[in-house]
């Protein structure tokens, strides 16, 4: 596979702008890191990353999230198992779980005698957005410091196990986990998977339901040396129809029960 440089994908003007803007350059260069060196993340850098997360846009300045800083090695090892048996989680130098938190404001409203309604699914969706935006700020800050990261969506699986393991109250949902560490040289050199063209991702003024031809063209970069049908069937089996994907849907539905 040849190296793909997204900076070369756009017009010369856009490419020049990207090349001169460190933040955009880092956003485009960033890729998931799953192998880390033994170098520790300094406490000061950790604090900077978390502060960057907390400066993220947030609905009504409510910061509808709580960040769980997982420092207990035994807990990291348990999470490595409960999150689809991924040993690299336990080897990460920093593990943060961004929880969508509707509990603390509900409790604050009750403490103030507000007679609050029970949090609903709309409140949860807003809190999930807050939590994920904060997580992306942390990922971007880490990238600027030379620290790699990887999102772990599997934290939303096994509701019953993770609720007990992380002491989650009824109106708290673990939206995403992110693991951090300094990437190995091999990870630095690993080619970032190519993204779809803007032509297929950006739609003007309203949603356009794509047909078979457009969908095949949108995904063509994923199957350059094979036919679409064999690739999509393998991908569907590995991801969408997988046991972990089914468990994720079951688990999220269990979390949702408190909000319905």
HELIX and SHEET records of a PDB file:
HELIX    1   1 UNK A    6  UNK A    8  5                                   3    
HELIX    2   2 UNK A   12  UNK A   20  1                                   9    
HELIX    3   3 UNK A   22  UNK A   29  1                                   8    
HELIX    4   4 UNK A   43  UNK A   54  1                                  12    
HELIX    5   5 UNK A   59  UNK A   61  5                                   3    
HELIX    6   6 UNK A   73  UNK A   82  1                                  10    
HELIX    7   7 UNK A   88  UNK A   91  1                                   4    
HELIX    8   8 UNK A  103  UNK A  111  1                                   9    
HELIX    9   9 UNK A  121  UNK A  144  1                                  24    
HELIX   10  10 UNK A  153  UNK A  156  5                                   4    
HELIX   11  11 UNK A  159  UNK A  166  1                                   8    
HELIX   12  12 UNK A  185  UNK A  189  1                                   5    
HELIX   13  13 UNK A  198  UNK A  201  1                                   4    
HELIX   14  14 UNK A  212  UNK A  218  1                                   7    
HELIX   15  15 UNK A  220  UNK A  222  5                                   3    
HELIX   16  16 UNK A  228  UNK A  235  1                                   8    
HELIX   17  17 UNK A  236  UNK A  240  3                                   5    
HELIX   18  18 UNK A  243  UNK A  256  1                                  14    
HELIX   19  19 UNK A  257  UNK A  259  5                                   3    
SHEET    1   A 4 UNK A  65  UNK A  69  0                                        
SHEET    2   A 4 UNK A  94  UNK A 101 -1                                        
SHEET    3   A 4 UNK A 172  UNK A 181 -1                                        
SHEET    4   A 4 UNK A 148  UNK A 152 -1                                        
END                                                                             
